[in-house]
Amino acid sequence: MPGMREEQDEGAQDAGGAFAPHRVVAEFHEPPPELEGCFTTFYHLSLAPAQPAARVTDYLQPEWANIRFFCGNAPEAEIAGTRVNGARFVGTGPSSLPCRFTLGPVRMWGVGFLPLGWARFFDAEASACANIICDGTAHPAFARFAHLEPALCDPDASLEEQHAAIITAMTRSMRPTRDDARIRRVHAALVGGEQASVHELAETCAMSIRTLERVCMRYFGFTPKLLMRRQRFMRSLTTFMLHRGSRWTEAMDAHYHDQAQFTREFREFMTMNPSEYAALDHPVLTSFMEARARVWGSPAQTLDAPAGRPG
């Protein structure tokens, strides 16, 4: 299946204050029908800084679980108190905090797991893996995907061969769960964002609050209340990043009472103030989100619908 490709030149100031351009090439692959609803997308990213030895630093926003395979420079990255440095296979659980990373020239394959994908591919509770980043080969929840590393980190393999390896591995290891329908209902309601309380969310999903809490912790990683707040925050953050030069007040979700509430939640989810975040260079994330929005229909994993390509 051909991927949807987007190339973009970006830049940031180097240590001497000069503008240093680099190239970000992103390619997105829609999972086949038999894997529908399990993944955000299978994506390949190439980063080529202006100088071969250069490294760039950026912050990933809160997202669903991911596995990433790096060919070239392995990342330095951290979420909360967990860190990786030099691992070619990196696993991350669902997150409500940013991932700070530093990368040099690299080719990377990424697989994003929606909550249904977590249910069908992982044995661990999502809440037990929330806000962690790890060497995937060494963590029991992610080690089952370590066999993909030789193929996805092979500089001589073609993208078509690597994509086929992902499809084969996922098709062979997928299993159904008894909570499929519940997971889809909760996910659809969260993305829709029409509920103002956990009680309303439970009613929409036709389940008790206790069952809703169990499903959310087991497959989504967090409590229903935090998930609703994360969705509201991500709608605001992506709006800001997709409209360069906009103000935070223009990007704020309608469910925020005022700017003070938004600032408090921004600090909680990104560990910095909105003004601090806006002042940072985003040499990878802005390009990637813009490309994802153009060719995929959604700028961030947390905004992807529970089944099928957005839009």
C-alpha positions as CSV (number, residue, x, y, z in Angstrom):
1,M,0.0,0.0,0.0
2,P,1.6,3.3,-1.0
3,G,2.1,5.9,1.7
4,M,1.0,9.5,1.8
5,R,4.2,11.6,1.7
6,E,4.9,15.1,2.8
7,E,8.2,17.0,2.7
8,Q,8.9,20.2,4.5
9,D,11.9,22.4,5.2
10,E,12.1,24.0,8.7
11,G,14.7,25.8,10.6
12,A,15.9,27.0,14.0
13,Q,18.7,29.1,15.3
14,D,21.9,27.3,15.8
15,A,24.3,28.0,18.7
16,G,25.7,31.1,16.9
17,G,22.3,32.6,16.2
18,A,22.3,31.7,12.5
19,F,19.2,30.2,10.8
20,A,19.9,26.5,10.3
21,P,17.5,24.8,7.9
22,H,16.7,21.1,8.1
23,R,14.4,18.8,6.2
24,V,11.6,16.7,7.6
25,V,10.0,14.0,5.4
26,A,6.9,12.3,6.8
27,E,5.1,9.4,5.2
28,F,1.9,7.9,6.5
29,H,0.4,4.5,5.9
30,E,-3.2,3.5,6.6
31,P,-3.4,0.1,8.3
32,P,-5.2,-2.6,6.3
33,P,-9.0,-3.2,7.0
34,E,-8.3,-6.2,9.3
35,L,-6.4,-3.9,11.7
36,E,-8.9,-1.1,11.5
37,G,-9.3,0.8,14.8
38,C,-6.2,-0.5,16.4
39,F,-3.6,2.0,15.2
40,T,-3.4,5.7,14.6
41,T,-1.1,5.2,11.6
42,F,2.1,3.5,10.6
43,Y,4.4,6.4,9.8
44,H,8.0,6.9,8.6
45,L,9.9,10.1,9.3
46,S,13.3,11.2,8.0
47,L,15.1,14.0,9.7
48,A,18.1,15.7,7.9
49,P,19.6,18.6,9.8
50,A,21.6,21.2,7.8
51,Q,24.9,19.9,9.3
52,P,25.4,16.1,9.5
53,A,26.5,16.3,13.2
54,A,23.7,18.6,14.2
55,R,21.0,17.5,16.7
56,V,17.6,19.1,17.3
57,T,15.5,19.1,20.5
58,D,11.7,19.2,20.6
59,Y,8.7,18.2,22.8
60,L,6.1,15.6,21.9
61,Q,2.7,16.4,23.3
62,P,0.6,13.9,25.3
63,E,-0.4,11.0,23.1
64,W,-1.4,7.3,22.9
65,A,1.1,4.4,23.2
66,N,3.8,4.1,20.6
67,I,6.7,1.9,19.4
68,R,9.4,3.6,17.4
69,F,12.4,2.2,15.6
70,F,15.4,4.4,14.8
71,C,17.9,3.9,11.9
72,G,20.8,6.3,12.3
73,N,21.0,8.4,15.5
74,A,19.1,6.9,18.4
75,P,17.3,9.5,20.5
76,E,17.9,10.9,23.9
77,A,14.4,11.2,25.4
78,E,12.5,11.5,28.7
79,I,9.0,11.5,30.0
80,A,8.5,12.4,33.7
81,G,11.2,10.4,35.5
82,T,11.9,7.8,32.8
83,R,14.7,8.2,30.2
84,V,16.2,6.4,27.2
85,N,19.6,7.1,25.5
86,G,20.9,5.1,22.6
87,A,18.0,2.6,22.3
88,R,17.1,1.8,18.7
89,F,13.7,0.4,19.7
90,V,11.8,2.8,22.0
91,G,8.4,2.1,23.6
92,T,6.2,4.7,25.2
93,G,3.0,4.2,27.1
94,P,-0.1,6.5,26.9
95,S,1.0,9.9,28.2
96,S,-0.4,13.0,29.9
97,L,3.0,14.7,30.0
98,P,5.4,15.9,27.3
99,C,8.3,13.8,25.9
100,R,11.4,15.9,25.5
101,F,13.7,14.4,22.9
102,T,16.9,15.2,21.0
103,L,17.7,13.7,17.6
104,G,20.3,13.8,15.0
105,P,20.0,12.6,11.3
106,V,17.7,9.6,11.4
107,R,15.1,7.5,9.7
108,M,12.4,6.3,12.0
109,W,9.4,4.0,11.8
110,G,6.6,4.7,14.3
111,V,3.5,2.7,15.2
112,G,0.8,4.4,17.3
113,F,-1.6,2.2,19.2
114,L,-5.2,3.4,19.8
115,P,-6.9,2.1,23.0
116,L,-8.4,-0.8,21.0
117,G,-4.9,-1.6,19.8
118,W,-3.6,-1.6,23.3
119,A,-6.4,-4.1,24.2
120,R,-5.5,-6.4,21.3
121,F,-1.7,-6.3,21.5
122,F,-0.7,-5.7,25.1
123,D,-1.1,-7.9,28.2
124,A,-0.3,-5.1,30.7
125,E,-2.7,-2.5,32.1
126,A,-2.3,0.7,30.2
127,S,-2.3,2.6,33.5
128,A,0.8,0.6,34.5
129,C,2.7,2.0,31.5
130,A,1.3,5.5,31.5
131,N,3.9,8.3,31.2
132,I,6.9,6.0,30.6
133,I,9.5,5.8,27.9
134,C,11.7,2.7,27.7
135,D,14.1,0.6,25.8
136,G,11.5,-1.6,24.2
137,T,13.7,-4.7,24.2
138,A,14.0,-4.5,28.0
139,H,10.4,-3.8,29.0
140,P,8.0,-6.7,29.4
141,A,5.0,-4.8,27.9
142,F,6.9,-3.9,24.7
143,A,9.5,-6.7,24.2
144,R,7.1,-8.7,22.1
145,F,7.8,-6.2,19.3
146,A,11.6,-6.5,19.5
147,H,11.7,-8.9,16.6
148,L,10.9,-6.0,14.3
149,E,14.1,-4.2,15.2
150,P,16.4,-6.0,12.6
151,A,14.1,-5.2,9.7
152,L,13.1,-1.6,10.7
153,C,16.6,-0.6,11.7
154,D,18.2,-2.0,8.6
155,P,19.6,0.9,6.5
156,D,19.6,-1.3,3.4
157,A,16.0,-2.3,3.6
158,S,13.4,-0.5,1.5
159,L,10.5,1.3,3.0
160,E,8.1,-1.1,1.2
161,E,9.9,-4.1,2.8
162,Q,9.8,-2.5,6.3
163,H,6.1,-1.6,6.0
164,A,5.3,-5.1,4.9
165,A,7.2,-6.4,8.0
166,I,5.0,-4.3,10.3
167,I,1.8,-5.5,8.6
168,T,2.8,-9.1,8.9
169,A,3.8,-8.8,12.5
170,M,0.7,-7.0,13.6
171,T,-1.7,-9.3,11.7
172,R,-0.1,-12.4,13.2
173,S,-0.2,-11.2,16.8
174,M,-3.6,-9.4,17.0
175,R,-6.3,-11.0,19.2
176,P,-9.9,-9.9,19.9
177,T,-11.1,-8.8,23.4
178,R,-14.4,-8.9,25.1
179,D,-14.3,-5.1,25.7
180,D,-14.0,-4.1,22.0
181,A,-17.4,-2.5,21.8
182,R,-17.0,-0.6,25.1
183,I,-13.5,0.7,24.1
184,R,-14.9,2.0,20.8
185,R,-17.8,3.8,22.5
186,V,-15.6,5.5,25.1
187,H,-13.0,6.5,22.4
188,A,-15.7,7.9,20.1
189,A,-17.2,10.0,22.9
190,L,-13.8,11.3,24.0
191,V,-12.9,12.4,20.5
192,G,-16.4,14.0,20.0
193,G,-15.9,16.1,23.1
194,E,-19.5,16.8,23.7
195,Q,-19.7,15.6,27.3
196,A,-19.0,18.1,30.2
197,S,-18.7,15.6,33.0
198,V,-17.8,12.0,33.7
199,H,-21.5,11.3,34.5
200,E,-22.4,12.5,31.0
201,L,-19.6,10.4,29.4
202,A,-20.8,7.3,31.2
203,E,-24.4,7.9,30.1
204,T,-23.3,8.4,26.5
205,C,-21.3,5.2,26.6
206,A,-24.2,3.2,28.2
207,M,-22.1,2.0,31.2
208,S,-21.8,2.6,34.9
209,I,-19.2,5.1,36.1
210,R,-17.4,2.2,37.8
211,T,-17.2,0.2,34.5
212,L,-16.2,3.4,32.6
213,E,-13.3,3.9,35.1
214,R,-12.2,0.2,34.7
215,V,-12.2,0.4,30.9
216,C,-10.3,3.7,30.9
217,M,-7.6,2.6,33.3
218,R,-7.2,-0.8,31.6
219,Y,-7.0,0.3,28.0
220,F,-6.7,4.2,27.9
221,G,-4.2,4.6,30.8
222,F,-5.9,7.3,32.8
223,T,-9.2,8.1,34.6
224,P,-12.1,9.3,32.6
225,K,-11.8,12.8,34.0
226,L,-8.2,13.2,33.1
227,L,-8.8,11.8,29.6
228,M,-11.6,14.4,29.0
229,R,-9.2,17.1,30.2
230,R,-6.4,15.8,28.0
231,Q,-8.7,15.9,24.9
232,R,-9.8,19.5,25.7
233,F,-6.1,20.5,26.1
234,M,-5.0,18.8,22.9
235,R,-7.7,20.4,20.8
236,S,-6.4,23.7,22.0
237,L,-2.7,22.9,21.5
238,T,-3.1,21.6,18.0
239,T,-5.2,24.5,16.9
240,F,-2.4,26.9,18.1
241,M,0.3,24.9,16.4
242,L,-1.5,24.6,13.1
243,H,-2.1,28.4,13.0
244,R,1.3,29.9,13.2
245,G,1.2,33.4,14.7
246,S,-2.1,32.9,16.4
247,R,-2.7,33.7,20.1
248,W,-3.6,31.2,22.8
249,T,-6.9,33.0,23.4
250,E,-7.8,32.2,19.8
251,A,-6.9,28.5,20.2
252,M,-8.5,27.8,23.5
253,D,-11.2,25.2,23.5
254,A,-14.8,26.4,24.3
255,H,-15.0,24.2,27.3
256,Y,-12.4,26.3,29.2
257,H,-14.0,28.8,31.6
258,D,-11.2,31.3,31.2
259,Q,-7.6,31.8,30.3
260,A,-6.4,31.2,33.9
261,Q,-7.9,27.7,33.8
262,F,-6.3,27.0,30.4
263,T,-2.9,28.2,31.7
264,R,-3.2,25.9,34.8
265,E,-3.9,22.9,32.6
266,F,-1.3,23.8,30.1
267,R,1.3,23.8,32.9
268,E,0.0,20.5,34.2
269,F,0.1,18.7,30.8
270,M,3.3,20.3,29.3
271,T,5.1,21.2,32.6
272,M,5.6,24.8,31.4
273,N,3.6,27.9,30.7
274,P,2.0,28.6,27.3
275,S,4.3,31.6,26.8
276,E,7.4,29.4,27.5
277,Y,6.2,26.7,25.1
278,A,5.4,29.3,22.3
279,A,9.0,30.8,22.7
280,L,10.6,27.4,22.0
281,D,11.7,26.2,18.5
282,H,9.7,23.1,17.4
283,P,12.0,21.9,14.6
284,V,10.3,18.5,14.2
285,L,6.8,18.6,15.8
286,T,5.3,21.6,13.9
287,S,6.3,20.2,10.5
288,F,5.1,16.7,11.5
289,M,1.8,17.9,12.8
290,E,1.2,20.1,9.7
291,A,2.0,17.2,7.4
292,R,-0.2,14.8,9.4
293,A,-3.1,17.2,9.2
294,R,-2.8,17.7,5.5
295,V,-2.4,14.1,4.4
296,W,-4.0,12.2,7.2
297,G,-6.8,14.6,8.3
298,S,-5.8,14.8,12.0
299,P,-2.8,16.6,13.4
300,A,-2.3,14.4,16.5
301,Q,-2.9,10.9,17.7
302,T,-5.3,11.9,20.5
303,L,-7.6,13.5,17.9
304,D,-7.8,10.4,15.7
305,A,-11.2,8.7,15.5
306,P,-11.6,5.2,16.9
307,A,-12.0,3.5,13.5
308,G,-10.9,4.5,10.1
309,R,-9.0,7.4,8.7
310,P,-10.2,10.8,10.1
311,G,-12.0,13.1,7.7
